[in-house]
Amino acid sequence: SPDFARCLHGEGTPAVALVTYGGRAYDNALAEMCELLTKNNFKPAAGGAFLCRHVFSDKLAAGRPDAADLGELRMLAQGAALKLRSEGEIKPPKVPGDAQAAYYTPLKTDKTPAKFLKAKPTTAMVLCEHCGLCAKLCPMGAIDPENPTEIPGTCIKCCACTTYCPTGAKKFDDPDFLSHTAMLEQFQTEARKENSIFL
């Protein structure tokens, strides 16, 4: 996002590009992160894409990152440190993907596009205790702290409010959002997906 890009100010600074994803695929995210770092005067020396529980469903990449993932993250850090000590000129990692490619189009279970960009969580007022936690947790400041049913700001579907509401008052009920989540769960495999490390 432009706001995130404005926070990055390198001075030829070595960097490690790291992205997390919820089990479907990380698409071009790592390539985008490397390009963003480079454009902001960083020198990517290594990169990694790591599994993390998907924000839409606790069934997707459940329990990740786990101890094995954290061990691999340490391996990435050690590999990057060794590379920086041993190389003169920092060579960027060869990461897959196209930083300029179009974003993934979310799909419903019937494989048609899921359109939930404007979807926002609803609040069951019979369950809401007006604790204000949802408004505090929202990274976009989208939820009105005085009235949690009102979401005047931009919702990015991070699901912090629905995940951490102590009474379960917050939920998404947008049909396309629910269908996309069901589609993701439908294609979840039992096999453990691996992290990707690039040095």
GIUR-V618884 format. One record per residue. N is the residue number from 0. SS is DSSP state (H for helix, E for strand, C for the rest). OMEGA is omega in whole degrees, 0 to 359 (NA if undefined). Layout:
<<N SS OMEGA> <N SS OMEGA>>
//
This chain:
<<0 C 179> <1 H 179> <2 H 179> <3 H 181> <4 H 181> <5 H 180> <6 C 186> <7 C 180> <8 C 178> <9 C 176> <10 C 188> <11 C 187> <12 E 174> <13 E 182> <14 E 172> <15 E 178> <16 E 183> <17 E 175> <18 E 173> <19 E 178> <20 E 189> <21 C 172> <22 C 179> <23 C 178> <24 C 177> <25 C 174> <26 C 184> <27 C 187> <28 H 182> <29 H 176> <30 H 178> <31 H 181> <32 H 178> <33 H 179> <34 H 179> <35 H 178> <36 H 181> <37 H 180> <38 H 181> <39 C 172> <40 C 168> <41 E 177> <42 E 179> <43 E 180> <44 E 182> <45 E 179> <46 E 178> <47 E 174> <48 E 188> <49 E 178> <50 E 179> <51 C 182> <52 C 181> <53 C 182> <54 C 182> <55 C 186> <56 C 178> <57 C 176> <58 C 184> <59 C 183> <60 C 180> <61 C 178> <62 C 178> <63 C 359> <64 C 177> <65 C 183> <66 H 179> <67 H 178> <68 H 180> <69 H 175> <70 H 178> <71 H 177> <72 H 176> <73 H 178> <74 H 177> <75 H 181> <76 H 180> <77 H 178> <78 H 179> <79 H 179> <80 H 179> <81 H 179> <82 H 181> <83 H 179> <84 H 189> <85 H 182> <86 C 173> <87 C 176> <88 C 182> <89 C 177> <90 C 180> <91 C 178> <92 C 177> <93 C 181> <94 C 180> <95 C 174> <96 C 181> <97 C 183> <98 C 182> <99 C 184> <100 C 177> <101 C 179> <102 C 175> <103 C 175> <104 C 179> <105 C 181> <106 E 174> <107 C 180> <108 C 178> <109 C 177> <110 C 173> <111 C 182> <112 E 176> <113 C 183> <114 C 181> <115 C 182> <116 C 182> <117 C 180> <118 C 177> <119 C 180> <120 C 175> <121 E 181> <122 E 174> <123 C 187> <124 C 178> <125 C 178> <126 C 185> <127 C 178> <128 C 180> <129 C 180> <130 C 179> <131 C 183> <132 H 181> <133 H 180> <134 H 179> <135 H 184> <136 H 184> <137 C 182> <138 C 181> <139 C 184> <140 C 187> <141 C 186> <142 C 177> <143 C 183> <144 C 179> <145 C 181> <146 C 186> <147 C 176> <148 C 181> <149 C 179> <150 C 183> <151 C 182> <152 C 182> <153 C 176> <154 C 180> <155 C 178> <156 C 178> <157 C 177> <158 C 176> <159 H 183> <160 H 182> <161 H 182> <162 H 189> <163 H 176> <164 C 186> <165 C 181> <166 C 181> <167 C 182> <168 C 182> <169 E 175> <170 E 172> <171 C 176> <172 C 177> <173 C 184> <174 H 180> <175 H 178> <176 H 181> <177 H 179> <178 H 178> <179 H 178> <180 H 178> <181 H 178> <182 H 179> <183 H 180> <184 H 182> <185 H 183> <186 C 175> <187 C 180> <188 C 177> <189 C 183> <190 C 179> <191 C 177> <192 C 185> <193 C 172> <194 C 178> <195 E 180> <196 E 181> <197 E 180> <198 C NA>>
//
